[in-house]
Amino acid sequence: MKAARDCGILLTALIVSSCGNGTEPRLRNAHLTFLTPPGTAEGQAPFDPPVRVAIEDANGNIIATADTDVSIFLVAQPTWPAGQPPIALYGTTLVRTVMGVATFDNLSVSLPGDGYQLQANIGTLTVTSTPFSVRLTFTASSAGDFHSCGLTIAHFAYCWGLNGINQIGDSTNVARYIPSPAKGRVLLRQLSAGGSHVCGIGLDSIAYCWGGLPPGSPSATPAPLLAPTAMAGLSGMAQLSAGLVGQFSRTCGVTGAGVTYCWGNYDTPASVPGAPPFRQVSTGSGHVCGLTADSAAYCWGSNDRGQLGDSSQNDRATPVPVAGGHRFRQVAAGGEHTCGITTDGSAYCWGDNAFGTLGDSTTDQRLVPTRVSGTLVFKQLSAGGVFTCGVTTTGVGYCWGYNGSAQLGDSSSTSRTTPTPVRGGHIFSEISTGISHTCGLATDGVYCWGMGGGGGLLGDGSSGSSLVPRRVVQ
């Protein structure tokens, strides 16, 4: 009886002879049937349905007595810029037939692209599949100083951009122009790109980080982390934020119980003294802010520009309340400024305002929260080096502040003192700001804009910059 076939494309070839381990009968005029993976596969996630290779006789019946090893490998793949990581075929690539069928149930491909082909091999016979595609479905994106990262639906971290301090997490220091998978295939549910590093929270609620210190750092400082590495003592994590600017910048996170820990800048993780139970923290370049369960904002750290919002310019070693009595849904710490969204969707900012970073139509420094100009209702904000971006409740992206590297995405390099729409008509769920570039998660994928840095910061396969959003390869 002819065996039922899974959906797929059948490829056939003549087997002249196949003896396997010497126990199977000699096969003549048989056909090798290659059931290909889906037309589009998810990067690093096992093909669904699994790849199956069957041996059939001349009449199309599976030869259940065939007992042999079947190997499989990539024979065609997309062409990417020189220096990009090798495209890996993960999983078990040598499988023994069972009742004449070899099932490869854990195969996956690492990088996105079109034109992949698999080849099955039995003895000297090879059969090539029709071309298929690999895609990345991002659920989050995060822009660091000179690199960016995204988290896929399969919980894998991919990063792109400059990689001189191993911030891509692939155990190299080679720039990546397209999303490259972090080594180790750690499964994450949140990630945050910082100054020269990335941190994330695993499905096991442990904090993982990679990247490290810039060239010229003191010889006694720790070596960079080449790949995602568990941070000792940081379990039960609920949310974290990697700080901007230089070195293994400070990172802070909160546990499910609301305990806040910070680490980096040569320090081991330690709880923050005097911190109330926080549900969210945001780390800038020298200060940190957090939100309590009742939506009160606190900040601590450097305060020379009023970025703590406590109406002073005094540095604070422990969290102090932000002035004004506002209740915030979200708080975002940037270079030397901070912004937040109140419970009614209004945006407020405070701190340095030299380039209109606060969006209040002035360049005046503010020591307390000051409302962003206009009547826009926001659902998410991100504070960058000297600029800010946000997403309204209708999914429209707006940016304001310094724009010398086109990080506002408004098709210019002119700084703005009030919110200006991001070009392209994209509907965003979130936007993340770095130092000189920005990335956002839209309905059709991740887009980046601003400085390309000669090292792929925009993730579109090029090294150039862009005045408007470019779609990241995915």
TORPAFI-101288 format. One record per residue (C-alpha): residue in three letters; x, z, y; residue number from 1. Coordinates in steps of 0.001 Angstrom, whole numbers, plus 500000, padded with zeros to 6 digits. Layout:
BEGIN
code X Z Y pos
Ala X Z Y NUM
...
// end
This chain:
BEGIN
code X Z Y pos
Met 500000 500000 500000 1
Lys 501296 499159 503417 2
Ala 502131 502270 505456 3
Ala 500405 502882 508788 4
Arg 502604 502266 511808 5
Asp 502870 504247 515034 6
Cys 502267 502361 518263 7
Gly 505398 500500 519318 8
Ile 507210 497203 518967 9
Leu 508324 496024 515555 10
Leu 511693 494331 515245 11
Thr 512764 492813 511932 12
Ala 515988 491611 510385 13
Leu 517143 490602 506915 14
Ile 519073 493166 504884 15
Val 521359 491332 502495 16
Ser 522571 494490 500772 17
Ser 522338 498206 501329 18
Cys 523556 500723 498817 19
Gly 523321 503969 500820 20
Asn 524804 506809 498775 21
Gly 524799 504755 495614 22
Thr 521557 506213 494242 23
Glu 519030 503888 495888 24
Pro 518115 500490 494432 25
Arg 519695 497404 495853 26
Leu 517538 496073 498710 27
Arg 517067 492344 499127 28
Asn 514868 490410 501514 29
Ala 513839 493708 503099 30
His 513099 494237 506757 31
Leu 514235 496992 509097 32
Thr 511367 498109 511335 33
Phe 512306 499728 514660 34
Leu 509532 501689 516345 35
Thr 510785 501935 519937 36
Pro 510404 504925 522248 37
Pro 507695 504734 524910 38
Gly 508013 502143 527657 39
Thr 508922 504964 530019 40
Ala 510724 508113 528848 41
Glu 511411 511325 530774 42
Gly 515087 512046 531461 43
Gln 516620 514517 528981 44
Ala 513215 515231 527415 45
Pro 512759 514120 523772 46
Phe 511071 510747 523348 47
Asp 507360 511046 522707 48
Pro 506472 509737 520188 49
Pro 509785 510152 518314 50
Val 511851 507117 517398 51
Arg 511174 506076 513790 52
Val 513051 503490 511757 53
Ala 511491 502237 508511 54
Ile 512726 499976 505726 55
Glu 510084 497473 504598 56
Asp 510002 494868 501870 57
Ala 509274 491195 502421 58
Asn 505538 491911 502446 59
Gly 505750 494579 505134 60
Asn 505393 497581 502823 61
Ile 507602 500601 503428 62
Ile 510061 500992 500566 63
Ala 509546 504686 499826 64
Thr 512453 504735 497360 65
Ala 514961 503670 500018 66
Asp 517370 506562 500508 67
Thr 520033 505905 503144 68
Asp 521515 507088 506430 69
Val 520314 505437 509636 70
Ser 522337 505707 512844 71
Ile 521169 504982 516361 72
Phe 522957 504543 519679 73
Leu 522661 503029 523148 74
Val 523788 499415 523441 75
Ala 522483 498575 526922 76
Gln 522037 500652 530050 77
Pro 521687 500235 533834 78
Thr 524735 499515 535947 79
Trp 525481 502222 538504 80
Pro 528252 502583 541110 81
Ala 531737 503200 539783 82
Gly 532541 506824 539112 83
Gln 529044 507855 538096 84
Pro 528662 510036 535021 85
Pro 528442 508401 531606 86
Ile 524904 507948 530367 87
Ala 524420 510269 527447 88
Leu 522155 509832 524438 89
Tyr 521296 513380 523429 90
Gly 520077 514518 520043 91
Thr 520734 513779 516376 92
Thr 521868 510165 516021 93
Leu 522375 510043 512248 94
Val 519287 510699 510111 95
Arg 518537 510292 506404 96
Thr 515421 508381 505435 97
Val 512514 510254 503884 98
Met 510140 508039 501899 99
Gly 511858 505059 503492 100
Val 511538 506292 507099 101
Ala 514174 507882 509365 102
Thr 512664 510005 512151 103
Phe 514758 510791 515230 104
Asp 512695 513596 516728 105
Asn 515042 514923 519412 106
Leu 516570 511862 521073 107
Ser 516699 511685 524868 108
Val 518610 509843 527606 109
Ser 520225 511570 530571 110
Leu 520042 509242 533595 111
Pro 517117 507340 535124 112
Gly 517030 503566 535156 113
Asp 515689 500362 533644 114
Gly 517031 498127 530917 115
Tyr 518027 500683 528313 116
Gln 518185 499479 524712 117
Leu 518687 501321 521448 118
Gln 520243 499871 518331 119
Ala 519500 501083 514795 120
Asn 522152 500677 512126 121
Ile 521910 500660 508335 122
Gly 525185 499646 506758 123
Thr 526326 496492 508524 124
Leu 522849 495655 509786 125
Thr 521946 496370 513420 126
Val 518605 495866 515108 127
Thr 518178 496159 518865 128
Ser 515071 497486 520552 129
Thr 513296 495874 523428 130
Pro 514311 497277 526838 131
Phe 512788 500549 527992 132
Ser 512981 502723 531109 133
Val 513912 506328 531786 134
Arg 512373 508172 534717 135
Leu 512727 511558 536374 136
Thr 509520 513290 537394 137
Phe 510554 515794 540036 138
Thr 508515 518910 540732 139
Ala 510810 520289 543452 140
Ser 513728 519238 545654 141
Ser 516299 521194 547639 142
Ala 518847 519998 550215 143
Gly 522148 521883 550524 144
Asp 525000 521384 552966 145
Phe 526291 518086 551538 146
His 524439 517785 548265 147
Ser 520878 517926 547013 148
Cys 519126 518867 543807 149
Gly 515809 518315 542122 150
Leu 513958 520024 539319 151
Thr 512168 517808 536812 152
Ile 508892 518309 535012 153
Ala 510966 519019 531890 154
His 512710 521897 533774 155
Phe 516114 520203 534016 156
Ala 518281 520355 537158 157
Tyr 519625 517100 538598 158
Cys 521921 517011 541647 159
Trp 523526 514340 543817 160
Gly 525934 514040 546758 161
Leu 529409 515399 547446 162
Asn 530886 517343 544559 163
Gly 534298 518536 545685 164
Ile 533488 522135 544755 165
Asn 531547 521392 541566 166
Gln 528162 521847 543233 167
Ile 526622 519076 541108 168
Gly 527156 521253 538042 169
Asp 528389 518496 535735 170
Ser 531886 519997 535295 171
Thr 533480 517426 537599 172
Asn 534300 517158 541294 173
Val 533296 513480 541577 174
Ala 530627 512478 544121 175
Arg 527340 511368 542581 176
Tyr 525216 508665 544216 177
Ile 522221 509138 541949 178
Pro 520740 512270 540369 179
Ser 523146 513611 537760 180
Pro 522156 516253 535193 181
Ala 523726 519681 535389 182
Lys 525722 520429 532282 183
Gly 524363 522676 529576 184
Arg 520737 521602 529849 185
Val 519603 525026 531064 186
Leu 515839 525098 531580 187
Leu 514892 526228 535101 188
Arg 511635 526958 536902 189
Gln 513093 527191 540423 190
Leu 516293 526066 542135 191
Ser 517864 526260 545584 192
Ala 520827 524241 546923 193
Gly 523088 526158 549306 194
Gly 526349 525727 551170 195
Ser 528682 524720 548349 196
His 526664 525904 545410 197
Val 523281 525854 543703 198
Cys 521323 528672 542114 199
Gly 518169 528664 540044 200
Ile 515920 530828 537932 201
Gly 515683 529991 534255 202
Leu 512585 530038 532138 203
Asp 514103 533274 530840 204
Ser 513919 534728 534416 205
Ile 517734 534981 534590 206
Ala 519539 533723 537723 207
Tyr 521986 530861 537140 208
Cys 524484 529481 539679 209
Trp 527134 526775 539895 210
Gly 529589 525474 542483 211
Gly 532042 527608 544396 212
Leu 534684 527903 547016 213
Pro 536148 525186 549269 214
Pro 539759 523964 549104 215
Gly 542143 526341 550870 216
Ser 540252 529485 549913 217
Pro 542366 532563 549218 218
Ser 544064 532358 545838 219
Ala 542535 535660 544785 220
Thr 538992 534362 545072 221
Pro 537081 533427 541927 222
Ala 537228 529919 540514 223
Pro 534253 527608 541005 224
Leu 531513 527672 538411 225
Leu 531659 524231 536798 226
Ala 528176 524349 535265 227
Pro 525085 526589 535402 228
Thr 526268 530114 534644 229
Ala 524143 533218 534161 230
Met 524646 535832 536870 231
Ala 525347 539216 535304 232
Gly 522651 541777 535944 233
Leu 520156 539328 537423 234
Ser 517256 539250 534981 235
Gly 513561 539460 535697 236
Met 514018 537244 538761 237
Ala 510918 535872 540504 238
Gln 512339 533889 543447 239
Leu 515710 533169 545078 240
Ser 517277 531352 548020 241
Ala 520828 529986 548325 242
Gly 522338 530290 551799 243
Leu 523731 527454 553891 244
Val 527210 526717 555245 245
Gly 530532 526861 553474 246
Gln 532065 528734 550554 247
Phe 530074 530293 547735 248
Ser 527549 531272 550365 249
Arg 525407 534343 550026 250
Thr 522385 533986 547789 251
Cys 519509 536429 547642 252
Gly 516623 536813 545243 253
Val 513795 539130 544340 254
Thr 512705 540431 540975 255
Gly 509150 540544 539729 256
Ala 509110 544189 540818 257
Gly 510099 543258 544381 258
Val 513717 544477 544243 259
Thr 516035 542334 546386 260
Tyr 519557 541408 545258 261
Cys 522209 539450 547148 262
Trp 525524 538029 545938 263
Gly 528240 535557 546893 264
Asn 530992 535500 549501 265
Tyr 533176 537137 546810 266
Asp 530580 539884 546167 267
Thr 528913 540680 542859 268
Pro 525103 541010 542824 269
Ala 523913 544208 544474 270
Ser 520525 545473 545588 271
Val 519881 545461 549334 272
Pro 519831 549000 550738 273
Gly 516709 549943 552651 274
Ala 514804 546825 551652 275
Pro 511061 547225 551116 276
Pro 509555 545441 548097 277
Phe 509685 541727 548926 278
Arg 507748 538867 547370 279
Gln 509873 536135 549016 280
Val 513317 535917 550606 281
Ser 515074 533139 552525 282
Thr 518836 533020 553095 283
Gly 520405 531276 556095 284
Ser 524069 530935 556969 285
Gly 524580 534545 558012 286
His 521220 536240 557847 287
Val 518375 536803 555407 288
Cys 514650 537297 555906 289
Gly 511991 538511 553531 290
Leu 508228 538925 553230 291
Thr 506448 541945 551828 292
Ala 503296 541870 549729 293
Asp 501233 542473 552890 294
Ser 502956 539498 554645 295
Ala 505155 541509 557026 296
Ala 508506 539861 557861 297
Tyr 511866 541650 557850 298
Cys 515351 540238 558560 299
Trp 518951 541445 558382 300
Gly 522491 540156 558913 301
Ser 523971 538279 561878 302
Asn 521905 538339 565060 303
Asp 524042 536883 567831 304
Arg 521349 534285 568610 305
Gly 518345 536502 568019 306
Gln 517733 535030 564564 307
Leu 516473 538362 563224 308
Gly 513561 538300 565659 309
Asp 513685 542012 566440 310
Ser 514009 541424 570238 311
Ser 517738 542224 570168 312
Gln 521055 540516 569464 313
Asn 522419 543336 567367 314
Asp 523563 542651 563820 315
Arg 521670 544638 561200 316
Ala 523062 545835 557881 317
Thr 519604 546658 556537 318
Pro 516246 544885 556932 319
Val 514423 545439 560243 320
Pro 510855 544368 561092 321
Val 510377 541095 562962 322
Ala 508773 541794 566322 323
Gly 505227 540733 567187 324
Gly 503260 542115 564276 325
His 502549 538660 562828 326
Arg 501519 538231 559209 327
Phe 503344 535367 557528 328
Arg 502660 533220 554473 329
Gln 506252 532019 554381 330
Val 509532 532680 556176 331
Ala 512530 530305 556372 332
Ala 516047 531264 557543 333
Gly 518311 528523 558895 334
Gly 521723 528292 560527 335
Glu 521141 530612 563484 336
His 517372 530521 563678 337
Thr 514352 531487 561618 338
Cys 510827 530110 561308 339
Gly 507671 531274 559636 340
Ile 504094 530237 558940 341
Thr 501429 532787 559834 342
Thr 498367 533366 557705 343
Asp 496366 530941 559897 344
Gly 498926 528127 559387 345
Ser 500593 528400 562800 346
Ala 504380 527943 562953 347
Tyr 506588 530397 564837 348
Cys 510365 530222 565306 349
Trp 513059 532415 566866 350
Gly 516814 532460 567467 351
Asp 519096 529631 568600 352
Asn 517328 526785 570382 353
Ala 520133 524679 571865 354
Phe 518736 521395 570523 355
Gly 515046 522255 570432 356
Thr 515458 523867 567009 357
Leu 512497 526174 567631 358
Gly 510090 523364 568511 359
Asp 508582 525098 571540 360
Ser 509344 522173 573915 361
Thr 512313 524055 575435 362
Thr 515954 524746 574652 363
Asp 515667 528424 575535 364
Gln 516941 531004 573072 365
Arg 514199 533281 571734 366
Leu 514682 536847 570495 367
Val 511140 537152 569135 368
Pro 508804 534760 567299 369
Thr 507611 531971 569596 370
Arg 504890 529553 568644 371
Val 505873 525972 567869 372
Ser 504259 523523 570298 373
Gly 501011 521817 569366 374
Thr 498116 522657 567114 375
Leu 499517 521543 563770 376
Val 498543 523612 560755 377
Phe 501469 523993 558338 378
Lys 501633 524840 554649 379
Gln 505437 524835 554273 380
Leu 508562 525075 556486 381
Ser 512312 524697 555978 382
Ala 514962 525752 558498 383
Gly 518174 523713 558398 384
Gly 521467 523983 560209 385
Val 520183 523313 563738 386
Phe 516850 521685 562992 387
Thr 513568 522474 561274 388
Cys 511042 520541 559214 389
Gly 507603 521321 557907 390
Val 504630 519923 556045 391
Thr 501090 520170 557369 392
Thr 498069 520989 555257 393
Thr 497346 517250 555154 394
Gly 500803 516510 553679 395
Val 502360 514971 556796 396
Gly 506034 515766 557409 397
Tyr 507239 516836 560857 398
Cys 510762 517691 562043 399
Trp 512315 518931 565281 400
Gly 515694 519999 566686 401
Tyr 519103 518346 566379 402
Asn 519015 514749 565157 403
Gly 522577 513471 565546 404
Ser 522673 512442 561873 405
Ala 519066 511187 561773 406
Gln 518013 514238 559756 407
Leu 514600 514272 561461 408
Gly 513651 510992 559786 409
Asp 511879 509548 562828 410
Ser 513950 506311 562841 411
Ser 516182 507591 565650 412
Ser 519135 509899 566264 413
Thr 517505 511536 569284 414
Ser 517027 515297 569185 415
Arg 513449 516552 569594 416
Thr 512121 519765 571142 417
Thr 508673 519435 569565 418
Pro 507468 518418 566090 419
Thr 507895 514682 565473 420
Pro 506392 512865 562469 421
Val 508676 511713 559679 422
Arg 508403 507935 559370 423
Gly 507049 506122 556344 424
Gly 503573 507536 555927 425
His 504577 509646 552924 426
Ile 502416 512529 551766 427
Phe 504690 515500 551124 428
Ser 504137 518716 549225 429
Glu 507403 520191 550518 430
Ile 510450 519358 552645 431
Ser 513913 520887 552339 432
Thr 516546 520818 555099 433
Gly 520316 520849 554743 434
Ile 522941 520599 557466 435
Ser 522846 516879 558232 436
His 520264 515502 555834 437
Thr 516769 516283 554572 438
Cys 514849 515724 551361 439
Gly 511154 515927 550596 440
Leu 508917 515817 547538 441
Ala 506205 513211 548079 442
Thr 503343 512051 545903 443
Asp 505511 509240 544488 444
Gly 508817 511076 544147 445
Val 511680 512580 546138 446
Tyr 512861 510989 549382 447
Cys 515961 511835 551431 448
Trp 517108 510832 554910 449
Gly 519888 511494 557406 450
Met 523619 511456 556711 451
Gly 524776 509823 553500 452
Gly 528230 511268 553991 453
Gly 529944 508463 552085 454
Gly 529124 510430 548979 455
Gly 525536 509770 548004 456
Leu 523709 512588 549801 457
Leu 520534 510493 549806 458
Gly 520571 509883 546050 459
Asp 519517 506240 546302 460
Gly 522657 504792 544719 461
Ser 524342 504101 548052 462
Ser 526850 505988 550185 463
Gly 525203 505164 553513 464
Ser 523017 507067 555948 465
Ser 519404 506348 556845 466
Leu 517179 506861 559892 467
Val 514104 507000 557675 468
Pro 513294 508358 554194 469
Arg 514834 506550 551225 470
Arg 513523 507043 547721 471
Val 515923 508870 545423 472
Val 516616 507066 542146 473
Gln 514250 508598 539615 474
// end
